[in-house]
Every structure is written in structure tokens, then in C-alpha cells.
Amino acid sequence: MKSPNHSTEITKLIAELNHAHNFQRQQIADSFQEGLILFSTELTPKLVNDKIQKLLYGNNEADSPFTNLKLYTKKRNSVRFDLKHWIESCIQKPSNSVCEQMVWLKPKQKDDHDNALIPVQLRAYPIINRERTLDGVLLHIKDLTLEVQAEAQLRLMEASYAGQFITNSHGYITQPNYAFSAYTGLKPDTLKTMTYLDWLTKQVTLSVPFGSVMEALINEGSWSGEVKITASTDAQFYAVLSLTMLTDENRNVEHFIGVLQDITDIHEARSEIERLAYYDKLTGLANRTLLHNHIESTIQNAPESLSYSALILLDLDGFKILNDTLGHAIGDQLLILVAQKLTKLAGERNLVARLDGDEYAILIPELSQDPQIAYEGVLELASKVQEELDDRYTIKNRSLHCSASVGVYMFPHHLECGQTDQLIGYANLAMHEAKNLGGNQVFVFEDKLCEVAKQRLEMLQALNHSELDEEFQLYFQAQVDANGRAVAAETLLRWFHPTLGFVPPCDFIPVAEEGRQIIKIGLWVMHKAFLQAKAWNEMYDDIRVSINISPIQFHEQSFVELVIGLVKFTQVNPRNITLELTEGVLIRNTNLALQKIQHLVSLGFHISIDDFGTGYSSLSYLQRLPLHELKIDQSFIRHIPENPEDVAIVDSILKLAETKNLSVVAEGVESEEQAEFLRQRSKNLLIQGYVYSRPVPGAEFESTFLVPHKTSEKPD
């Protein structure tokens, strides 16, 4: 440690002591704030001031300072400092030399077990008489506690990872530590030419107004907040800056102290948390939560702008089938490509969000104050989105087609907060209506959709509480061969609700599938159909009963076991039962679906593919399926023989069936002309449709189409 520079006070004091009387000497020595001992040449204390007396164990001047002043060479060392020997060595030096030594003093009030020591500076001044000979030695003992603490504080500042600086009373940075210089990229010499205000202006971007920082310093003496530091165009980081103003008792500024704590990692972590909370991980778009917040903000700001706003909701057509068939990796890439298209189409002012799966949203916060202009604007954007998404996408050397169903809801400026879920619901209703109409189109919300949704809800609740035996009935529609004989019947379900009345299957089946009530209903249908098939085949010529199986029902894990249980319970012969499956059952869990079909065939059931030709994978799985029958969808029958394209499709299916030795059923045949045309194409074709019969209850079907194969004796 460097020794502090002593003032000329000691020299003046020595001169005063030489000329003063003893009493005066004591008064002069006692007035001095630091310890003084005047030794004779024999090292006998001739004068000890009050400061030293307090450091001694006794109050008697005869107490030897060499014994009672406990001095140590080091702070954490038990080695005593030999004060007497040191003074003796000082006496041996030239008469004009001053000896200096820093040691550690244990004060009087400290016991032997207390390690707290005081740093002191020893200085031995030779006392020269008029004869220019040594007359004694003055020992000056100065407390260095403040100096040591100040130096320790400086070392701590330099060792700290936090940037720190201290200014003078004028605000100039006098003591910047190494970390502060490194953070700011400014050398200490440069910093010392700047005030802290100069530095704030040069490099600091505050998160609050500058005036509030100055106000906090003046009123409270300190300010702390998050800032952005721009050390250079390439070096920017976030930090917490703390400023403190130190004043004297009269409120005069003495120092400003600044501490700069780098929080870049914390800021990045916070940004990552925000990204996870508000942004979709796959596409980087806003998520449902952020969309919700922006809609709320739009509603709040609408009274000021008086503009109409709009929400566009869209869902990719057939994405689930594509995702299940080709894998999630390709599906994810498609979702990313769609997100990129939507971002480009929406522009910077509008928010694009991904909600769930393949569902996206575009929020347009401001359209126009004119409702017609606003309507035309949102419809133009929605139509452009629909047209641009209707495209082919190349992913991993595959060319995939994708389209979207788009729903639009435009809302006025007088809405209240808290209606966000309702707005999203309206847009969702419009989007589902676009999908129900065939997809790949735009539908703008209409009030009647709310009534439709209400009816669906009522239907869903009615299905949940329905009494199957009381409300549902099985109807049967004949499948007629070339001889006009009904050789099979398709089982069709009818629902007669006590309050809703007759509910068409096209209305309640999708609702039942969506709510999974179809599993319970489907089991009931199979049970009743199995019993009917068993009864008919005991009394009449062989007749086959076809039963439609919902994909939801088929993919239940226990489906095959339930079918086996019903066969045992009803004692039906599986060879009299045809299970009709749509091609869609093969898309999900293809291998498991094939295993189930093979198991059912091994039990004796016949398998028919319903609505053949309308699915996605007709030919690709045909080789692997143990099929017995194909059903030509009525959409291909409706316009024959006039429509040559439908005729070509029917001919292709018939040719394929002939090649694979499969039976064919043409459904939806409504005229003799259609029936005759089909029979000319194939003699083994079965006809099903209004041309022979509408679906009828079992008793009516029995009396109309079935012929007894034996005479049954009635009991007495």
C-alpha cells in the first residue's frame, strides 16, 4: 500500500513541542487527533497524548507502550510487531530520515479472541536539538481505516462484473471501473472527460422519460430501471441502471454513483417466455392467446377510430387425411408454407395467428368507417387468401394440393370488451359453413348460422339423453338383382324425437359422430340388425343385411371384440351380414384397419366399400383388402346416361370389379332408364334406389320383398 502524504503539521508540531513547556506540550499533543508518543533517546516515553492513552490498557503514563500497544505485522497473523526494535533501528539512521511502517493494532477494548484489527501508519520523526544532535524520537500513529476501506472499495469495484462509476460534485465521471469501461466501450481517459449526463445522452435508451429520472434523483436521491445500452452500431445490450446522488447535510451534491448490471440473458429469457406464451412454436405466428389480446385491444380502440374491424378464420381442407397418410413431418412443412403465404397476404398492419392444428386467423383491426367499403375490403382479402391457398405445394419431392375453407366476421366499433370468444365463434361458424358447402370457398357470417348452431346444440343434448329403443327405428332399402328379386337390404337409421320430431340422418349423424354418441348408436344398430337378419334367414330365402359402420365406431379399440360379442348374443350367421365401410377408415392407422378387416372376414362377414370412387386411396389399397363388394356412389349415378364423364367413371368401376371378381351395388337409382342403362353394363349389378323402393320399416320390407323358403307350422 502507498503511504499517504503527510502534511507539514507534524513538522510544525515538533517545533512547537521543542519550544513549549511541559504543560503546554501536553496540551498541544492532546489537541492532535492522531496518536503521538515522544521518546527520549533511551526510548523512555516523555509525552503520550490522549489518543495513545486510550489505546493503552492502563491510564498510567508509566505503562510501557512497547508492552501494551498490541501491534502485528499482518492483519490475519499472530506475529507481534517489535515496536521498540523498530524505533531503535530508526535512531541508527541518518538524523534527517523519517521511518515509516504500516502495522495492525488491536484496540484496548478488543479481547484476545477478537480478530478485528485497525490498520495504522507508524512514523518516527527524529527530534534534533540546537546542537544538531538527536534529542529524542516522536512516534506518530495514524488510523488508516478509511484509506484502507476506500482502497478495498476500489478493488471491489474493479473486481465486480457490474459496471460502476463515481462522479465528482460536478457530475464528471472520475472513477469508472474496468467493467463499466468494457460495457460502454469507452476508455477510462475518455470517460473522465464526460459527465454522467453526457454518457446517458450518448449511449443509453431509457424506458421512461428522462425527466422522471432526474425527478427521482432530486426527490428521492436514487433511480433504477431497465435501459438499452448502445456501445456501438454492432454492440447493443439490455441492462439495469442504478443512479444514486450523494449530498451533504445542506443538500449540496458531492457525488453521483452509477451501477450497470447486464441483463441480456434475463431479457432474452423473458423474450423466450413471451414467445412461448404468445407465439406458435412451429410457424412463429401469433397463437390464440395473443389473438385474443389483440381483439380485446381492437375493441377498446374502436370507439376512437370508429372503423369496422374483421376476423378471418380458415381451415385447410382434408389436412387430417393428408397428415395421417403422409406423416406429420410433411404436414408440418405444409403448415409452415401456408403460414408464410398468409403473412405475405395479410400485410404488416394485420395480425396472422395459428389457432389449433390447421386452423388460422387473420385479424384486420381497421377497415373503414363506411360499412360497405369495409365489407368489400375484407371480402377482397378473404377471397385472395382462398385463391392463393388453393395451390400445389412441393414438399420433400412430393407435389401436394391444398385448399382452405374461409369464414369471415365483420364487427362494428360499438362492441364491449369480453366479447372476443363470441367473435371468434361467429367467424368459426362461417368457416364451418364454407366447409359444409364443399370447402375451398369463402363464407361471410350470417345471423341464421347462430340458429343453426343452436339447433346442433339442441340435437347434441337430445342425442345425449335419447332413449334408443323408443326414439330410433331401423328402415331397410332393397338391393335388387337382374331378375327383380331383393337379395339384400341396406339398414338405414331413422330418429323420431318427442319434441324435435323426425330428424334426417344427414342432420344428426355428423353431430353424433362429432360428439361420439355414434359409438353407442352404432352398437344399437348392429344389435337390432343382427336380430333382424337372423329372423329373416330363418323364414325366408337367403337375404343379406348391409350395415353402415361409422369410421368413429370402426376405430374404437374394442370394435372387433364387440362385434364378436354381438354374434354370440344374437346367434346371427356372419355370412348373412355385409359391413359397409367408407374409404376413409383406411386413412387412419392403415395397418391396424387392415388387420381389423381381415379379422372380420375370417369370421364370415362380407366387406363392402361404400361411396367408392369419392375417397383418396381407392386403388392404392384395393390389392391389400379382402373385399367382397363395391358400392357406386349416387353422385355418379344421378346424371347418367346423359353425362359422359359419370358414365366413364361407372364403366371404370364396373371393369375394376369384374377384374377383381367383386360384387357391385349402384345406389341412388331413381328411374327405369338409369336401371336399364346399368344392367346393360353389367348383369351381376345390384340396383338400390327409389326406382324400386324407398327405405321402409322392417315389417313393410318383409311383406313387400321377401319370399318364404318353407312352410312354417303355426302352433295350436
SULURWO-V80681 format. One record per pair of residues at least 12 apart in sequence whose ideal C-beta (glycine too) atoms are under 6 Angstrom apart, sorted by the first residue. I is the first residue (numbers start at 1). J is the second residue. Records with the same first field share a line. If there is no record, write none. Layout:
# SULURWO-V80681
I=J + J
This chain:
# SULURWO-V80681
3=100
10=140
14=138
16=28
25=47
29=47 + 49
30=49 + 50
32=49
34=142
35=51 + 52 + 141
36=49
37=52 + 65 + 139
38=136 + 138
39=136 + 137
40=136
41=134
48=61
55=108
56=68
57=108
66=83 + 84
70=106
71=83 + 103 + 105
72=104
75=104 + 117
81=103
87=124 + 137
90=124
95=126
98=125
99=124
100=123
101=122
102=121
104=117 + 119
105=118 + 120
118=145
119=144 + 148
120=141 + 143
121=142 + 144
123=140
124=137 + 139
125=138
157=177
158=177 + 178
160=179
161=179
162=259 + 261
163=179 + 180 + 183 + 260
164=177 + 180 + 259
165=180 + 258
166=255 + 257
167=196 + 255 + 256
169=253 + 254
171=195 + 196 + 256
172=195
173=191 + 192 + 194
176=188 + 191
183=260
184=203 + 231
185=231 + 232
196=256 + 258
203=229 + 230
204=227
205=228
206=227
207=225 + 226
217=245
221=245
222=244
223=243
224=242
226=240
227=239 + 241
237=262 + 264
238=263 + 264 + 267
239=260 + 261 + 262 + 263
240=261 + 263
241=260
242=259
243=258
244=257
278=290
280=354
282=332
283=336 + 339 + 354
285=339 + 352 + 353 + 354
286=351 + 353
288=355
291=353 + 361
292=420
294=351 + 363
295=420
296=417 + 420
298=365
299=415 + 417
302=413
303=413
305=366
306=369 + 413
307=366 + 367 + 369
308=367 + 374 + 410 + 412
309=365 + 411
310=364 + 367 + 378 + 410
311=363 + 409 + 423 + 427
312=362 + 382 + 408
313=361 + 407 + 427 + 428 + 431
314=360 + 404 + 406
315=359 + 405 + 431
316=358 + 402 + 404
317=403 + 405 + 439 + 440
319=358
321=587 + 616
324=587 + 588
325=587
330=395
333=395
334=393
337=393
341=388
342=360
345=385
346=362
350=362 + 364
351=363
378=408 + 410
382=406 + 408 + 442
383=442
386=406 + 442
389=404
390=403 + 440
403=440
405=431 + 434 + 435 + 439
406=434 + 442
407=427 + 430 + 431 + 434 + 443
408=430 + 444
409=426 + 427 + 430 + 445
411=423
426=445
429=449 + 453
430=443 + 445
433=449
456=511
459=508 + 511
460=511 + 515
462=497 + 500
463=512 + 517
468=524
471=496 + 497
472=495
473=494
474=491 + 528
475=492 + 494 + 695 + 696 + 697
476=489 + 698 + 701
477=490 + 688 + 695
478=692 + 693 + 705
479=665 + 686 + 688
480=687 + 692
481=686
482=679 + 683
486=705
488=544
489=545
490=546
491=529 + 547
492=695
493=505 + 525
495=508
513=550 + 552
518=550 + 552 + 553
519=553
522=550 + 553
526=547 + 566
527=566
529=545 + 547
530=566 + 570 + 572
531=570
532=698
533=545 + 572 + 576 + 577
534=570 + 572
537=576
540=706 + 708 + 709
541=707 + 709
544=576 + 578
545=577
546=578 + 580
547=579
548=580
549=579 + 581
551=584 + 585
554=585
560=596 + 599
574=603 + 604 + 605
575=604
577=605
578=606 + 608
579=605 + 607
580=608 + 610
582=610 + 611
583=615
586=617 + 621
598=626
601=626
606=628
607=627 + 628
608=629 + 631
609=630
610=631
611=633
612=630 + 631
613=633
614=633
627=662
629=663
630=657 + 662 + 664
631=665 + 667
632=653 + 666
634=667 + 668
636=649 + 650
637=666 + 668 + 669
641=677
654=681 + 682
664=685
665=686 + 688
666=678 + 685 + 687
667=688
668=689
669=687 + 689 + 691
670=689 + 690 + 691
671=691
675=687 + 691
